[in-house]
Amino acid sequence: MTGGSSVVVVDNGGGLLKAGFGGDKDPIAVVPNCMAKPPGGNTNSKKWLVADQLQAEDVDVTGMTLKRPIDRGYLINMEVQREVWERVLRSLLQVDPTNSSLLLVEPMFNPPALQHATDELVFEEFGFNSLCVADAPSLVHLYENFTLNYGVRRMDLGGKALTNYLKELISYRSLNVMDETLLIDDAKEKLCFVSLDVPGDLRLARSSSKDNPFRCSYILPDGITYKKGFVRDMDEALRYCSLPLDGKSYRKDHDMDTDKFEDRKKLELSQNEFVLTNERFLVPEMLFHPIDLGMNQAGLAECIVRAVQACHLYLQPVLFESIILTGGSTLFPRFTERLERELRPLVPDDYQVKIIRQENPLLGVWRGGSILASSPYFESMCVTKSEYEEMGSARCRRRFFH
């Protein structure tokens, strides 16, 4: 863009919002896409904390009431999104939207009513010069490509569903954490992993005479000594990462460690602590076998196969060799290896399966947007504010269709 204006790139995720400027390698802001209020007291005296304010060291997130603008990938609460964008744009990016263009990452097949509401927010509330809407799949390659819309398949669960499931499991077994979304998010990210052999790991946990080898503790904030949750013993939590992928030496490693386990067992559990065992791998298992949890939908591997089979036969071998993982849930340890094991039996023997995880799955889509925003074609891909005012949202949106 000319005339000293800038392009703001926003990957508007359900958990984290990533925002920065086109042409930069990394975003300036990677912040919770939500607002939250501390519990108790006079509700008027408790102010809502927005985006990066929730990441401050002195903020205790225990029992906070949360408002999220995104639900199941779709932007449904414009008032909350306005507050988050206001904070990010004015305070963190320190940008004037009226002198800027916006590249916004939006989910595939966003309903027209939500598209219209988003355009109102962009052009009428914030007054951006122009808007370009892109979908995540078209940006993950970091070069020019496009999405085959007819091949898109959607899974109706993600990180938020996993966090909710973990909250239910902990609340049923130990203490009530149903109001601790931000803390359980943190515990999930630090402690959950993908099992390569669920029945085997469950047997191992049950047959262990000394202790469950997956056991580890998460300490909740006490509001005085520490205001953030943390893992009691990170070395204990990460032991499985050093094991070979076949898991055959697990029992041996576990037996060598029994003395340590007995010592840890003696530690008294406080009211501000909960223990995770099998939940650590049963929660990510939702992504691979949601039917086991009563969710009537295909798992990730089957979803990928259906998406590829919807494309032309000649494209299918190329697509199975070009699977790219992006997004926070792909950060679970051993996610890639498990997906490959699930996929291989579903793919014809003469096809190769190649899975690549992005260098940084959290930032991969944003980085693709940054490259697009700094390309010479970007301006021609945008809808300007004057076009929006003249033609309306529906007609302008046709420009973003393939």
KEMI-111574 format. One record per residue (C-alpha): z, y, x; residue number from 1. Coordinates in nm, 4 decimals. Last residue first. Example, Ala and Ser with C-alpha at 12.3 -4.5 7.8 and 13.67 -1.06 7.14 Angstrom:
<r up="0.7140" north="-0.1060" east="1.3670" n="2"/>
<r up="0.7800" north="-0.4500" east="1.2300" n="1"/>
END
This chain:
<r up="-0.5942" north="-1.8797" east="-1.2423" n="402"/>
<r up="-0.3743" north="-1.6554" east="-1.4546" n="401"/>
<r up="-0.2099" north="-1.3510" east="-1.2932" n="400"/>
<r up="-0.4707" north="-1.1058" east="-1.4189" n="399"/>
<r up="-0.4153" north="-1.2287" east="-1.7740" n="398"/>
<r up="-0.0697" north="-1.0697" east="-1.7576" n="397"/>
<r up="-0.2180" north="-0.7235" east="-1.8012" n="396"/>
<r up="-0.3526" north="-0.8120" east="-2.1432" n="395"/>
<r up="-0.0148" north="-0.9404" east="-2.2682" n="394"/>
<r up="0.1941" north="-0.6589" east="-2.1168" n="393"/>
<r up="0.0224" north="-0.3576" east="-2.2649" n="392"/>
<r up="-0.3244" north="-0.2123" east="-2.2066" n="391"/>
<r up="-0.2670" north="0.1584" east="-2.1327" n="390"/>
<r up="0.0959" north="0.1586" east="-2.0240" n="389"/>
<r up="0.0496" north="-0.1580" east="-1.8176" n="388"/>
<r up="-0.2665" north="-0.0197" east="-1.6601" n="387"/>
<r up="-0.0772" north="0.3032" east="-1.5746" n="386"/>
<r up="0.2065" north="0.1029" east="-1.4169" n="385"/>
<r up="-0.0383" north="-0.0874" east="-1.2010" n="384"/>
<r up="-0.1126" north="-0.4593" east="-1.2259" n="383"/>
<r up="-0.1402" north="-0.6112" east="-0.8814" n="382"/>
<r up="-0.3830" north="-0.8635" east="-0.7306" n="381"/>
<r up="-0.6190" north="-0.5957" east="-0.5934" n="380"/>
<r up="-0.3277" north="-0.4444" east="-0.3961" n="379"/>
<r up="-0.2433" north="-0.7766" east="-0.2339" n="378"/>
<r up="-0.5843" north="-0.8594" east="-0.0920" n="377"/>
<r up="-0.5253" north="-0.6936" east="0.2481" n="376"/>
<r up="-0.2193" north="-0.9163" east="0.3050" n="375"/>
<r up="0.1312" north="-0.7716" east="0.3492" n="374"/>
<r up="0.2572" north="-0.8820" east="0.0076" n="373"/>
<r up="0.1108" north="-1.2307" east="0.0580" n="372"/>
<r up="0.3024" north="-1.2763" east="0.3838" n="371"/>
<r up="0.6270" north="-1.1560" east="0.2231" n="370"/>
<r up="0.5709" north="-1.3835" east="-0.0755" n="369"/>
<r up="0.5356" north="-1.6853" east="0.1537" n="368"/>
<r up="0.8585" north="-1.5773" east="0.3250" n="367"/>
<r up="1.0323" north="-1.5582" east="-0.0133" n="366"/>
<r up="0.9153" north="-1.9107" east="-0.1004" n="365"/>
<r up="1.0475" north="-2.0524" east="0.2272" n="364"/>
<r up="1.3826" north="-1.8711" east="0.2224" n="363"/>
<r up="1.6130" north="-2.1359" east="0.0743" n="362"/>
<r up="1.4100" north="-2.4272" east="0.2108" n="361"/>
<r up="1.4426" north="-2.2942" east="0.5681" n="360"/>
<r up="1.2101" north="-2.4760" east="0.8068" n="359"/>
<r up="1.0433" north="-2.6270" east="0.5025" n="358"/>
<r up="1.0894" north="-2.9964" east="0.4384" n="357"/>
<r up="0.7741" north="-3.1970" east="0.4888" n="356"/>
<r up="0.7036" north="-3.5239" east="0.3108" n="355"/>
<r up="0.4097" north="-3.7464" east="0.4057" n="354"/>
<r up="0.3158" north="-4.0481" east="0.1971" n="353"/>
<r up="-0.0003" north="-4.2276" east="0.3099" n="352"/>
<r up="-0.2293" north="-4.3896" east="0.0566" n="351"/>
<r up="-0.3657" north="-4.7445" east="0.1030" n="350"/>
<r up="-0.0551" north="-4.8990" east="-0.0519" n="349"/>
<r up="-0.0899" north="-4.7052" east="-0.3790" n="348"/>
<r up="0.2160" north="-4.4854" east="-0.4457" n="347"/>
<r up="0.5122" north="-4.5905" east="-0.6633" n="346"/>
<r up="0.6689" north="-4.8228" east="-0.4030" n="345"/>
<r up="0.6608" north="-4.5406" east="-0.1408" n="344"/>
<r up="0.8072" north="-4.2677" east="-0.3611" n="343"/>
<r up="1.1713" north="-4.3771" east="-0.3828" n="342"/>
<r up="1.1983" north="-4.4494" east="-0.0100" n="341"/>
<r up="1.0281" north="-4.1167" east="0.0704" n="340"/>
<r up="1.2670" north="-3.9332" east="-0.1609" n="339"/>
<r up="1.5642" north="-4.0958" east="0.0113" n="338"/>
<r up="1.4472" north="-3.9951" east="0.3577" n="337"/>
<r up="1.3856" north="-3.6347" east="0.2506" n="336"/>
<r up="1.7256" north="-3.5921" east="0.0787" n="335"/>
<r up="1.9106" north="-3.7390" east="0.3779" n="334"/>
<r up="2.1585" north="-3.4473" east="0.3930" n="333"/>
<r up="2.1437" north="-3.2213" east="0.0842" n="332"/>
<r up="1.9263" north="-2.9206" east="0.1736" n="331"/>
<r up="1.6602" north="-3.0166" east="-0.0844" n="330"/>
<r up="1.8906" north="-2.8746" east="-0.3546" n="329"/>
<r up="1.8526" north="-2.5229" east="-0.2119" n="328"/>
<r up="1.4800" north="-2.4827" east="-0.2707" n="327"/>
<r up="1.1684" north="-2.6175" east="-0.0985" n="326"/>
<r up="1.0270" north="-2.9582" east="-0.0170" n="325"/>
<r up="0.6577" north="-2.9866" east="0.0678" n="324"/>
<r up="0.4517" north="-3.2932" east="-0.0226" n="323"/>
<r up="0.1134" north="-3.2817" east="0.1498" n="322"/>
<r up="0.0217" north="-3.6435" east="0.2280" n="321"/>
<r up="0.0595" north="-3.7481" east="-0.1375" n="320"/>
<r up="-0.1593" north="-3.4482" east="-0.2253" n="319"/>
<r up="-0.4420" north="-3.5526" east="0.0073" n="318"/>
<r up="-0.4424" north="-3.9082" east="-0.1315" n="317"/>
<r up="-0.4576" north="-3.7692" east="-0.4888" n="316"/>
<r up="-0.7339" north="-3.5122" east="-0.4470" n="315"/>
<r up="-1.0265" north="-3.7536" east="-0.4884" n="314"/>
<r up="-0.8712" north="-3.8956" east="-0.8071" n="313"/>
<r up="-0.8607" north="-3.5507" east="-0.9674" n="312"/>
<r up="-0.5131" north="-3.4267" east="-1.0615" n="311"/>
<r up="-0.2783" north="-3.5566" east="-1.3346" n="310"/>
<r up="-0.1948" north="-3.8502" east="-1.1067" n="309"/>
<r up="-0.0401" north="-3.6072" east="-0.8570" n="308"/>
<r up="0.1951" north="-3.4557" east="-1.1157" n="307"/>
<r up="0.2911" north="-3.7978" east="-1.2562" n="306"/>
<r up="0.3689" north="-3.9249" east="-0.9048" n="305"/>
<r up="0.5853" north="-3.6197" east="-0.8313" n="304"/>
<r up="0.7810" north="-3.6640" east="-1.1552" n="303"/>
<r up="0.8354" north="-4.0335" east="-1.0786" n="302"/>
<r up="0.9855" north="-3.9394" east="-0.7413" n="301"/>
<r up="1.2067" north="-3.6669" east="-0.8897" n="300"/>
<r up="1.3548" north="-3.8691" east="-1.1743" n="299"/>
<r up="1.2004" north="-3.8936" east="-1.5182" n="298"/>
<r up="1.3763" north="-3.7646" east="-1.8278" n="297"/>
<r up="1.6119" north="-3.8797" east="-2.1009" n="296"/>
<r up="1.9382" north="-3.7669" east="-1.9506" n="295"/>
<r up="2.2093" north="-4.0291" east="-2.0178" n="294"/>
<r up="2.3563" north="-4.0172" east="-1.6706" n="293"/>
<r up="2.1639" north="-4.3195" east="-1.5465" n="292"/>
<r up="1.8474" north="-4.1596" east="-1.6921" n="291"/>
<r up="1.8858" north="-3.8747" east="-1.4419" n="290"/>
<r up="1.7897" north="-4.1124" east="-1.1590" n="289"/>
<r up="1.6642" north="-3.9210" east="-0.8530" n="288"/>
<r up="1.7934" north="-3.5718" east="-0.9223" n="287"/>
<r up="2.1156" north="-3.6980" east="-1.0794" n="286"/>
<r up="2.1868" north="-3.8908" east="-0.7573" n="285"/>
<r up="2.2857" north="-3.5523" east="-0.6112" n="284"/>
<r up="2.6182" north="-3.5911" east="-0.8038" n="283"/>
<r up="2.6765" north="-3.9608" east="-0.7242" n="282"/>
<r up="2.6657" north="-3.8949" east="-0.3483" n="281"/>
<r up="2.9756" north="-3.6775" east="-0.3065" n="280"/>
<r up="3.1202" north="-3.8024" east="-0.6327" n="279"/>
<r up="3.2013" north="-4.1279" east="-0.4512" n="278"/>
<r up="3.4996" north="-3.9620" east="-0.2779" n="277"/>
<r up="3.6105" north="-3.6055" east="-0.3382" n="276"/>
<r up="3.9736" north="-3.4974" east="-0.3191" n="275"/>
<r up="4.1183" north="-3.1841" east="-0.4738" n="274"/>
<r up="4.3465" north="-2.9131" east="-0.3417" n="273"/>
<r up="4.5402" north="-2.6134" east="-0.4668" n="272"/>
<r up="4.8099" north="-2.8146" east="-0.6409" n="271"/>
<r up="4.8859" north="-2.9662" east="-0.3016" n="270"/>
<r up="4.7917" north="-3.3138" east="-0.1911" n="269"/>
<r up="5.0467" north="-3.4506" east="0.0517" n="268"/>
<r up="4.9103" north="-3.5590" east="0.3870" n="267"/>
<r up="5.0046" north="-3.9216" east="0.4478" n="266"/>
<r up="4.6517" north="-4.0310" east="0.3671" n="265"/>
<r up="4.5263" north="-3.8258" east="0.6549" n="264"/>
<r up="4.7256" north="-4.0311" east="0.9034" n="263"/>
<r up="4.6044" north="-4.3550" east="0.7456" n="262"/>
<r up="4.2461" north="-4.2330" east="0.7688" n="261"/>
<r up="4.2862" north="-4.1482" east="1.1358" n="260"/>
<r up="4.4165" north="-4.4972" east="1.2035" n="259"/>
<r up="4.1237" north="-4.6477" east="1.0136" n="258"/>
<r up="3.8566" north="-4.4798" east="1.2254" n="257"/>
<r up="3.7361" north="-4.7747" east="1.4273" n="256"/>
<r up="3.7007" north="-4.9730" east="1.1045" n="255"/>
<r up="3.4783" north="-4.6999" east="0.9551" n="254"/>
<r up="3.2449" north="-4.6935" east="1.2512" n="253"/>
<r up="3.2039" north="-5.0725" east="1.2259" n="252"/>
<r up="3.1536" north="-5.0582" east="0.8509" n="251"/>
<r up="2.8901" north="-4.7869" east="0.8820" n="250"/>
<r up="2.6925" north="-4.9615" east="1.1526" n="249"/>
<r up="2.4393" north="-5.0987" east="0.9059" n="248"/>
<r up="2.3712" north="-4.7599" east="0.7365" n="247"/>
<r up="1.9949" north="-4.8109" east="0.7670" n="246"/>
<r up="1.9561" north="-4.4385" east="0.8402" n="245"/>
<r up="2.1698" north="-4.4574" east="1.1513" n="244"/>
<r up="2.5100" north="-4.2857" east="1.1240" n="243"/>
<r up="2.5829" north="-3.9427" east="1.2684" n="242"/>
<r up="2.5418" north="-3.7650" east="0.9327" n="241"/>
<r up="2.7902" north="-4.0083" east="0.7693" n="240"/>
<r up="3.0743" north="-3.8536" east="0.9699" n="239"/>
<r up="3.0189" north="-3.5029" east="0.8290" n="238"/>
<r up="3.3139" north="-3.4864" east="0.5888" n="237"/>
<r up="3.5630" north="-3.6166" east="0.8453" n="236"/>
<r up="3.4421" north="-3.3636" east="1.1009" n="235"/>
<r up="3.4740" north="-3.0901" east="0.8335" n="234"/>
<r up="3.8449" north="-3.1569" east="0.7790" n="233"/>
<r up="4.0156" north="-2.9563" east="0.5011" n="232"/>
<r up="3.6924" north="-2.8219" east="0.3546" n="231"/>
<r up="3.7225" north="-2.4576" east="0.2478" n="230"/>
<r up="3.7811" north="-2.2301" east="-0.0525" n="229"/>
<r up="3.7985" north="-1.8567" east="0.0064" n="228"/>
<r up="4.0895" north="-1.6182" east="-0.0483" n="227"/>
<r up="4.3236" north="-1.7518" east="0.2153" n="226"/>
<r up="4.6909" north="-1.6804" east="0.2788" n="225"/>
<r up="4.7466" north="-1.4898" east="-0.0444" n="224"/>
<r up="4.5048" north="-1.5819" east="-0.3252" n="223"/>
<r up="4.5835" north="-1.9528" east="-0.2927" n="222"/>
<r up="4.2169" north="-2.0384" east="-0.2416" n="221"/>
<r up="4.1165" north="-2.4000" east="-0.3149" n="220"/>
<r up="4.1257" north="-2.6613" east="-0.0381" n="219"/>
<r up="3.8610" north="-2.9357" east="-0.0461" n="218"/>
<r up="3.9589" north="-3.2827" east="0.0671" n="217"/>
<r up="3.7594" north="-3.5777" east="0.1977" n="216"/>
<r up="3.7129" north="-3.9415" east="0.1011" n="215"/>
<r up="3.3763" north="-4.1029" east="0.1735" n="214"/>
<r up="3.5217" north="-4.3915" east="0.3737" n="213"/>
<r up="3.7547" north="-4.4832" east="0.0820" n="212"/>
<r up="4.0748" north="-4.6026" east="0.2431" n="211"/>
<r up="4.2358" north="-4.8939" east="0.4196" n="210"/>
<r up="4.1062" north="-5.2068" east="0.2497" n="209"/>
<r up="3.7498" north="-5.0826" east="0.2031" n="208"/>
<r up="3.5878" north="-5.3078" east="-0.0564" n="207"/>
<r up="3.5535" north="-5.0401" east="-0.3270" n="206"/>
<r up="3.3979" north="-4.7689" east="-0.1083" n="205"/>
<r up="3.1679" north="-5.0178" east="0.0600" n="204"/>
<r up="3.0590" north="-5.1567" east="-0.2760" n="203"/>
<r up="2.9762" north="-4.8033" east="-0.3993" n="202"/>
<r up="2.7867" north="-4.7348" east="-0.0778" n="201"/>
<r up="2.5874" north="-5.0561" east="-0.1154" n="200"/>
<r up="2.5031" north="-4.9869" east="-0.4817" n="199"/>
<r up="2.3934" north="-4.6315" east="-0.3868" n="198"/>
<r up="2.1797" north="-4.7208" east="-0.0848" n="197"/>
<r up="2.0107" north="-4.4211" east="0.0797" n="196"/>
<r up="2.2813" north="-4.1904" east="-0.0536" n="195"/>
<r up="2.2103" north="-3.8186" east="-0.0814" n="194"/>
<r up="2.4857" north="-3.5843" east="0.0309" n="193"/>
<r up="2.7553" north="-3.3660" east="-0.1238" n="192"/>
<r up="3.0262" north="-3.2015" east="0.0880" n="191"/>
<r up="2.9329" north="-2.8485" east="0.1924" n="190"/>
<r up="2.6887" north="-2.7506" east="-0.0819" n="189"/>
<r up="2.8921" north="-2.9195" east="-0.3556" n="188"/>
<r up="3.2198" north="-2.7640" east="-0.2372" n="187"/>
<r up="3.0594" north="-2.4170" east="-0.2381" n="186"/>
<r up="2.9151" north="-2.4579" east="-0.5872" n="185"/>
<r up="3.2568" north="-2.5925" east="-0.6915" n="184"/>
<r up="3.4127" north="-2.2654" east="-0.5740" n="183"/>
<r up="3.1561" north="-2.0479" east="-0.7519" n="182"/>
<r up="3.1813" north="-2.2406" east="-1.0795" n="181"/>
<r up="3.5610" north="-2.2554" east="-1.0969" n="180"/>
<r up="3.6174" north="-2.2338" east="-1.4729" n="179"/>
<r up="3.5793" north="-2.6110" east="-1.5320" n="178"/>
<r up="3.8079" north="-2.6807" east="-1.2344" n="177"/>
<r up="4.0809" north="-2.8733" east="-1.4181" n="176"/>
<r up="4.2581" north="-3.1011" east="-1.1727" n="175"/>
<r up="4.2263" north="-3.4646" east="-1.0669" n="174"/>
<r up="3.9926" north="-3.7230" east="-1.2178" n="173"/>
<r up="3.8416" north="-3.5697" east="-1.5320" n="172"/>
<r up="3.8325" north="-3.2174" east="-1.3896" n="171"/>
<r up="3.6728" north="-3.3422" east="-1.0671" n="170"/>
<r up="3.3988" north="-3.5314" east="-1.2527" n="169"/>
<r up="3.3317" north="-3.2476" east="-1.4973" n="168"/>
<r up="3.3066" north="-2.9839" east="-1.2231" n="167"/>
<r up="3.0685" north="-3.2125" east="-1.0283" n="166"/>
<r up="2.8432" north="-3.2390" east="-1.3343" n="165"/>
<r up="2.8445" north="-2.8613" east="-1.3788" n="164"/>
<r up="2.7514" north="-2.8127" east="-1.0119" n="163"/>
<r up="2.4659" north="-3.0622" east="-1.0427" n="162"/>
<r up="2.3362" north="-2.8890" east="-1.3567" n="161"/>
<r up="2.3428" north="-2.5513" east="-1.1773" n="160"/>
<r up="2.1536" north="-2.6925" east="-0.8795" n="159"/>
<r up="1.8619" north="-2.8225" east="-1.0812" n="158"/>
<r up="1.7739" north="-2.9900" east="-1.4079" n="157"/>
<r up="1.4842" north="-2.9781" east="-1.6507" n="156"/>
<r up="1.2301" north="-3.1342" east="-1.4206" n="155"/>
<r up="0.8839" north="-2.9828" east="-1.4639" n="154"/>
<r up="0.5384" north="-3.1251" east="-1.4002" n="153"/>
<r up="0.2476" north="-2.9113" east="-1.2808" n="152"/>
<r up="-0.0880" north="-3.0855" east="-1.2418" n="151"/>
<r up="-0.2677" north="-2.8879" east="-1.5146" n="150"/>
<r up="-0.1630" north="-2.5644" east="-1.3456" n="149"/>
<r up="-0.3317" north="-2.6513" east="-1.0171" n="148"/>
<r up="-0.1576" north="-2.3824" east="-0.8100" n="147"/>
<r up="-0.3435" north="-2.1687" east="-0.5597" n="146"/>
<r up="-0.3787" north="-2.1355" east="-0.1849" n="145"/>
<r up="-0.3826" north="-1.8674" east="0.0844" n="144"/>
<r up="-0.1170" north="-1.9203" east="0.3475" n="143"/>
<r up="0.2595" north="-1.9567" east="0.3662" n="142"/>
<r up="0.2382" north="-2.3092" east="0.2164" n="141"/>
<r up="0.5362" north="-2.2372" east="-0.0118" n="140"/>
<r up="0.3751" north="-1.9428" east="-0.1909" n="139"/>
<r up="0.1543" north="-2.1040" east="-0.4573" n="138"/>
<r up="0.4305" north="-2.3487" east="-0.5513" n="137"/>
<r up="0.6805" north="-2.0622" east="-0.6125" n="136"/>
<r up="0.4799" north="-1.8768" east="-0.8770" n="135"/>
<r up="0.3488" north="-1.5249" east="-0.8203" n="134"/>
<r up="0.3686" north="-1.2057" east="-1.0245" n="133"/>
<r up="0.2278" north="-0.8823" east="-0.8811" n="132"/>
<r up="0.3612" north="-0.5537" east="-1.0139" n="131"/>
<r up="0.2731" north="-0.1883" east="-0.9642" n="130"/>
<r up="0.4278" north="0.1544" east="-0.9235" n="129"/>
<r up="0.7791" north="0.0353" east="-1.0178" n="128"/>
<r up="0.9529" north="0.2412" east="-1.2867" n="127"/>
<r up="1.2896" north="0.0652" east="-1.2859" n="126"/>
<r up="1.3574" north="0.0474" east="-1.6595" n="125"/>
<r up="1.0042" north="0.0959" east="-1.7941" n="124"/>
<r up="0.7875" north="-0.0795" east="-1.5367" n="123"/>
<r up="0.9940" north="-0.3701" east="-1.4030" n="122"/>
<r up="1.2338" north="-0.4198" east="-1.6952" n="121"/>
<r up="0.9566" north="-0.3847" east="-1.9508" n="120"/>
<r up="0.7444" north="-0.6305" east="-1.7548" n="119"/>
<r up="1.0323" north="-0.8812" east="-1.7576" n="118"/>
<r up="1.0707" north="-0.8478" east="-2.1363" n="117"/>
<r up="0.6968" north="-0.9104" east="-2.1825" n="116"/>
<r up="0.7030" north="-1.2173" east="-1.9571" n="115"/>
<r up="1.0084" north="-1.3455" east="-2.1459" n="114"/>
<r up="0.8270" north="-1.3130" east="-2.4800" n="113"/>
<r up="0.5142" north="-1.4720" east="-2.3291" n="112"/>
<r up="0.7040" north="-1.7903" east="-2.2256" n="111"/>
<r up="0.7111" north="-1.8507" east="-1.8458" n="110"/>
<r up="0.4654" north="-2.1317" east="-1.7817" n="109"/>
<r up="0.5477" north="-2.1552" east="-1.4100" n="108"/>
<r up="0.8609" north="-1.9755" east="-1.2956" n="107"/>
<r up="0.8447" north="-1.6175" east="-1.1586" n="106"/>
<r up="0.8450" north="-1.4838" east="-0.8035" n="105"/>
<r up="0.8135" north="-1.1043" east="-0.8203" n="104"/>
<r up="0.6028" north="-0.8923" east="-0.5865" n="103"/>
<r up="0.7009" north="-0.5348" east="-0.6637" n="102"/>
<r up="0.5291" north="-0.2124" east="-0.5631" n="101"/>
<r up="0.7198" north="0.0931" east="-0.4464" n="100"/>
<r up="0.7507" north="0.4707" east="-0.4869" n="99"/>
<r up="0.9066" north="0.4567" east="-0.8342" n="98"/>
<r up="1.1228" north="0.1669" east="-0.7096" n="97"/>
<r up="1.3079" north="0.3940" east="-0.4621" n="96"/>
<r up="1.4521" north="0.1665" east="-0.1967" n="95"/>
<r up="1.7960" north="0.1434" east="-0.0425" n="94"/>
<r up="1.7450" north="-0.2321" east="0.0155" n="93"/>
<r up="2.1154" north="-0.3122" east="-0.0174" n="92"/>
<r up="2.2515" north="-0.0299" east="-0.2337" n="91"/>
<r up="1.9642" north="0.0841" east="-0.4596" n="90"/>
<r up="1.7495" north="-0.2279" east="-0.4805" n="89"/>
<r up="2.0200" north="-0.4958" east="-0.4670" n="88"/>
<r up="2.2753" north="-0.3240" east="-0.6917" n="87"/>
<r up="2.0177" north="-0.2153" east="-0.9491" n="86"/>
<r up="1.8569" north="-0.5576" east="-0.9350" n="85"/>
<r up="2.1896" north="-0.7243" east="-1.0169" n="84"/>
<r up="2.2714" north="-0.4830" east="-1.3002" n="83"/>
<r up="1.9206" north="-0.5106" east="-1.4488" n="82"/>
<r up="1.9400" north="-0.8892" east="-1.4291" n="81"/>
<r up="2.2628" north="-0.8822" east="-1.6321" n="80"/>
<r up="2.1011" north="-0.6700" east="-1.9043" n="79"/>
<r up="1.7759" north="-0.8714" east="-1.8938" n="78"/>
<r up="1.9442" north="-1.1998" east="-1.9855" n="77"/>
<r up="1.6802" north="-1.4727" east="-2.0327" n="76"/>
<r up="1.5053" north="-1.5046" east="-1.6966" n="75"/>
<r up="1.3921" north="-1.8682" east="-1.6932" n="74"/>
<r up="1.4715" north="-2.1304" east="-1.4282" n="73"/>
<r up="1.6999" north="-2.3418" east="-1.6421" n="72"/>
<r up="1.8999" north="-2.0270" east="-1.7312" n="71"/>
<r up="1.8685" north="-1.7082" east="-1.5289" n="70"/>
<r up="2.0558" north="-1.3816" east="-1.5928" n="69"/>
<r up="2.3963" north="-1.5279" east="-1.5005" n="68"/>
<r up="2.7303" north="-1.3980" east="-1.6261" n="67"/>
<r up="3.0429" north="-1.5468" east="-1.4721" n="66"/>
<r up="3.4128" north="-1.5226" east="-1.5604" n="65"/>
<r up="3.6159" north="-1.5703" east="-1.2428" n="64"/>
<r up="3.8822" north="-1.8398" east="-1.2202" n="63"/>
<r up="3.9132" north="-1.8241" east="-0.8420" n="62"/>
<r up="3.6570" north="-1.5933" east="-0.6763" n="61"/>
<r up="3.9084" north="-1.4298" east="-0.4422" n="60"/>
<r up="3.7359" north="-1.1302" east="-0.2842" n="59"/>
<r up="3.8679" north="-1.0140" east="0.0546" n="58"/>
<r up="3.5824" north="-1.1646" east="0.2568" n="57"/>
<r up="3.3091" north="-1.0019" east="0.0455" n="56"/>
<r up="3.0519" north="-1.2470" east="-0.0939" n="55"/>
<r up="3.1098" north="-1.1559" east="-0.4600" n="54"/>
<r up="3.0212" north="-0.7917" east="-0.3828" n="53"/>
<r up="2.6821" north="-0.9207" east="-0.2634" n="52"/>
<r up="2.5628" north="-0.9808" east="-0.6242" n="51"/>
<r up="2.7756" north="-0.7848" east="-0.8733" n="50"/>
<r up="3.1507" north="-0.7625" east="-0.9274" n="49"/>
<r up="3.2564" north="-0.6676" east="-1.2794" n="48"/>
<r up="3.5552" north="-0.4396" east="-1.3015" n="47"/>
<r up="3.8989" north="-0.5513" east="-1.4082" n="46"/>
<r up="4.0862" north="-0.2540" east="-1.5531" n="45"/>
<r up="3.9178" north="-0.2874" east="-1.8928" n="44"/>
<r up="4.0075" north="-0.6563" east="-1.9167" n="43"/>
<r up="4.3765" north="-0.5740" east="-1.8784" n="42"/>
<r up="4.5224" north="-0.8648" east="-1.6900" n="41"/>
<r up="4.3696" north="-1.2103" east="-1.6592" n="40"/>
<r up="4.0640" north="-1.3408" east="-1.4728" n="39"/>
<r up="3.8433" north="-1.1673" east="-1.2142" n="38"/>
<r up="3.4953" north="-1.0617" east="-1.3355" n="37"/>
<r up="3.1564" north="-1.1931" east="-1.2274" n="36"/>
<r up="2.7954" north="-1.0828" east="-1.1935" n="35"/>
<r up="2.5040" north="-1.3097" east="-1.1114" n="34"/>
<r up="2.2130" north="-1.3730" east="-0.8788" n="33"/>
<r up="2.4365" north="-1.4554" east="-0.5823" n="32"/>
<r up="2.2987" north="-1.2791" east="-0.2725" n="31"/>
<r up="2.0367" north="-1.3217" east="-0.0003" n="30"/>
<r up="1.9510" north="-0.9592" east="0.0791" n="29"/>
<r up="1.7435" north="-0.8203" east="0.3659" n="28"/>
<r up="1.4816" north="-1.0933" east="0.3364" n="27"/>
<r up="1.3425" north="-1.2582" east="0.6493" n="26"/>
<r up="1.0122" north="-1.2464" east="0.8356" n="25"/>
<r up="0.9237" north="-0.8933" east="0.7205" n="24"/>
<r up="0.5674" north="-0.8153" east="0.6118" n="23"/>
<r up="0.6585" north="-0.7408" east="0.2499" n="22"/>
<r up="1.0093" north="-0.6016" east="0.2153" n="21"/>
<r up="1.3324" north="-0.7685" east="0.1098" n="20"/>
<r up="1.4978" north="-0.9632" east="-0.1699" n="19"/>
<r up="1.6322" north="-1.3179" east="-0.2143" n="18"/>
<r up="1.8343" north="-1.3854" east="-0.5282" n="17"/>
<r up="2.0574" north="-1.6911" east="-0.5166" n="16"/>
<r up="2.1602" north="-1.9321" east="-0.7918" n="15"/>
<r up="1.8910" north="-1.9023" east="-1.0589" n="14"/>
<r up="1.6396" north="-1.7641" east="-0.8113" n="13"/>
<r up="1.4584" north="-1.4295" east="-0.8369" n="12"/>
<r up="1.2477" north="-1.4359" east="-0.5226" n="11"/>
<r up="1.1983" north="-1.0599" east="-0.4896" n="10"/>
<r up="0.9469" north="-0.8956" east="-0.2527" n="9"/>
<r up="0.9489" north="-0.5149" east="-0.2446" n="8"/>
<r up="0.6201" north="-0.3632" east="-0.1305" n="7"/>
<r up="0.6480" north="-0.0198" east="0.0232" n="6"/>
<r up="0.5123" north="0.3299" east="-0.0344" n="5"/>
<r up="0.4308" north="0.5638" east="0.2536" n="4"/>
<r up="0.1026" north="0.6809" east="0.0991" n="3"/>
<r up="-0.0750" north="0.3490" east="0.1210" n="2"/>
<r up="0.0000" north="0.0000" east="0.0000" n="1"/>
END
